[in-house]
Amino acid sequence: MEILEINETHLAKLGQRVAAHGADSAGAELATLAEVAGCYGVAPGASAALVDPASPGVVRQRAFAVTALAVLRAARDAAWNDTDVTDVASNGVTDPGRAATVASAPVESVPA
């Protein structure tokens, strides 16, 4: 299992890579980001477009921006309200504070 820390710095670097090389260059990390968004219950449409290889590149780039912002806001709000997102759904998010640490699916099981 891959552990991924989602924070502003990591998402900025990931966004630069997606912009420069396309969403396919970061498939496993984008799938994890979509999983985290699902855990927080935010940006379901953008998350779906983010991991859909049939979506045009510009759509996936915009979906990344929407999903990343929604996840960061949800993590901030959860920390502000001292809410543990795992109380809402048992979904793998173990730290809803400034960074959400998520156990993602093994890379082999991530849709291409």
SVG drawing of the C-alpha trace seen along z (x, -y; Angstrom):
<svg xmlns="http://www.w3.org/2000/svg" viewBox="-21 -26 27 31">
<polyline fill="none" stroke="black" stroke-width="0.4" points="0.0,0.0 1.2,-3.5 0.8,-6.2 0.3,-9.7 0.3,-12.9 -2.0,-15.5 -1.0,-19.1 -0.6,-22.4 3.1,-21.8 2.5,-18.3 -0.6,-19.4 1.2,-22.4 4.0,-20.1 1.5,-17.5 -0.4,-20.3 2.7,-21.4 3.4,-17.9 -0.1,-17.5 0.1,-20.8 3.5,-19.9 3.0,-16.2 -0.7,-15.5 -2.9,-13.7 -1.6,-10.3 1.8,-11.1 0.3,-11.0 -2.4,-8.4 -1.9,-6.7 -1.6,-10.0 -4.7,-11.4 -6.6,-8.3 -5.6,-8.8 -6.7,-12.4 -10.1,-11.4 -10.3,-8.8 -9.6,-11.4 -12.2,-13.7 -14.7,-10.9 -13.8,-10.4 -14.6,-14.0 -17.7,-13.9 -16.5,-16.8 -16.2,-17.3 -17.7,-14.0 -18.1,-15.2 -14.6,-16.6 -13.1,-13.6 -14.8,-11.3 -13.4,-13.4 -10.0,-13.5 -9.6,-9.8 -11.4,-9.2 -8.8,-8.5 -11.4,-9.2 -11.8,-12.8 -9.9,-15.4 -6.6,-16.7 -7.9,-20.2 -11.0,-18.7 -8.7,-16.6 -6.5,-19.6 -9.5,-21.6 -10.9,-18.7 -7.6,-18.5 -7.8,-22.2 -11.4,-21.8 -10.7,-18.5 -7.4,-19.7 -9.0,-22.9 -12.1,-21.0 -9.9,-18.5 -7.7,-21.2 -10.7,-23.1 -12.4,-20.0 -9.2,-19.1 -8.9,-22.6 -12.6,-22.7 -12.3,-19.2 -9.3,-20.4 -11.0,-23.7 -14.1,-21.9 -12.0,-19.1 -13.9,-16.6 -12.5,-13.2 -13.7,-12.3 -13.3,-8.6 -16.2,-9.0 -18.4,-10.0 -17.2,-7.1 -14.7,-4.4 -12.7,-5.2 -9.0,-5.2 -8.5,-8.9 -6.5,-8.8 -5.6,-12.5 -8.1,-15.1 -5.9,-17.9 -3.6,-20.0 -2.6,-16.9 -4.8,-13.9 -2.8,-10.7 -4.5,-8.0 -3.7,-4.4 -4.3,-4.2 -5.1,-1.2 -2.1,0.7 -0.9,-0.8 -1.9,2.4 -5.5,1.9 -5.7,-1.8 -7.7,-2.2 -5.5,-3.2"/>
</svg>
